[in-house]
Amino acid sequence: MTVKINIPPFFQHLTGSVKIFEAGGSTVGECLNELVRQYPEIKSKLFTRNGRLLKGLNVFINGESAYPGELARPVRDGDKLHITYVMVGG
C-alpha cells in the first residue's frame, strides 16, 4: 500500500527538498513514522516527546481533516496526506 505525503514548504528543508514522500502504512501515524525513519530531523516538528501530533498541526486525508484521532485514522492505497499548521488566535 502506498500513501503520498505532501511535504509542506516549511518542512522541505528537512527532507532535502522532497515535496512528496511515498509511505506505506495502514494509518496516518504509521505513514508519518515512516517519513520520520527516512528523515529523522522532522520528528521534533511533527511529534511531542510522547509521540502525539504537535498542537497546531493538522493532517488532511484527501482534503478532509483527520481530526480527531489523526494518528489512528486509517488510510488506503493511493490516499494523499497533507500536513498543515492550524491558525489560531484570540
Secondary structure, DSSP 4 states (H G I P E B T S, - for coil): --EEEEPPGGGGGGTTT--EEEE--SBHHHHHHHHHHH-GGGHHHHB-TTSPBPTTEEEEETTEE--SSGGG-B--TT-EEEEEEPP---
